[in-house]
Amino acid sequence: MLGALFFLFGVGIMGWVPRFPEVKENLNVGNGQFGTLISMGAIGSVISLVVVGPLVHRFGSRKVMTASATVLFCAIAVIVHISSEWQFLFCNMMIGAGISAFHIAVNSQALFEQSRERENLMPRLHGLWSVGALTTAMLSGLLIGNVPLWIHIDALCAFVYITILILIKNISSSSLKGSKERREDYSFKVLFNRNKIDWVMGLGATCALAIEYAIGDWAAIFSKEELHMSAGFSALPYVLFILAMIIGRLNFHRVTEYIGIGKLIRICTLVGGTTFILAILIGVRVSKNSPTWGFVIVLGGLFILGLGASFLAPTFMHTASNRSSSPGSVVIGQMGAINTSLVLVIKPIIAWTAQITSIAVALLIPTAMLMLVATFARTVQKAND
């Protein structure tokens, strides 16, 4: 049941991402403005991260997942109808708040079950999230040009929302229960006490996640505008990236039987990042004369990049939990607060770099951040020994 929740979470929140070119056209804005509007969802995320941890402790994971899913999927269903920038901004902030709230609640439930089973479930559960994201991206690719954006997204949100409510009801007996006991761990003062926050893991996770956000935001637009591919093919880069993420996450536990986690992080981030940089530089140049071959080169780089980045986010989350004496929902909230606050700065930088130069140049920024993750390898290894 928990795996199905992660799967549907991926399906629901990523369904509209491959159709960003259409969303951008609805708003009639440039790359810089669109990227800034998308990044403002982080404001809602930060607010949510401040309050949701204590709510999970007080009311339990089931009630918080139900409430956050309601806000999230209503907002996604509405946003594809919007052509006003201010309305889009508000709706996107609600999406950000809903994503963060559901993220904390479902991952708190995962850490609760992980502690009972004494097994690292996070990479596989996040792998199922990626399977959901891949499924919805493939569906979006098939529907682009055939089914109107609003019909696709409204129907998807209705299906995912109803199914999630059914699953939440079915796991109620084994869900993380709420507690009326007041815990100092959840006070605002403690939650954001600089001595309690694991800044190292938070910064590492942000560097790892930046490329995932960038590919989600820009891959379809990059394919259409700079690699000169049709709208139907524009979803393919994201699909391939997510496929690589799935392969990496579902096989992570097998690989670590032969290679230490620290060494694996160094190899994957440096090889994945270097390969993608070369693929962008070569692919964009080749696409001027042969769009198909340029597109193929970028796809190859994206696949290797996805493999390299696949296990990093759940690994940093698991490591932060190991390093902390605080409850799982507090650790997730702290990590999310660091990540979201930094993303609020990083996303507009990427967006306006795309506006002033090109999307290809902008994508080099999160790729370089991914390669910086190699510097955190020893700390992660030590915490997991």
Secondary structure, 3 states (H helix, E strand, C coil): CHHHHHHHHHHHHHCCHHHHHHHHHHHCCCHHHHHHHHHCHHHHHHHHHHHHHHHHHHHEHHHHHHHHHHHHHHHHHHHCCCCCHHHHHHHHHHHHHHHHHHHHHHHHHHHHHHHHHCCCCHHHHHHHHHHHHHHHHHHHHHHCCCCCHHHHHHHHHHHHHHHHHHHHHHCHHHCCECCCCCCHHHCHHHHCCCCCCCHHHHHHHHHHHHHHHHHHHHHHHHHHHCCCCCCCCCCHHHHHHHHHHHHHHHHHHHHCCCCCHHHHHHHHHHHHHHHHHHHHHHHHHHHCCCHHHHHHHHHHHHHHHHHHHCCHHHHHHHHHHHHCCCCHHHHHHHHHHHHHHHHHHHHHHHHHHHHHCCHHHHHHHHHHHHHHHHHHHHHHHHHHC
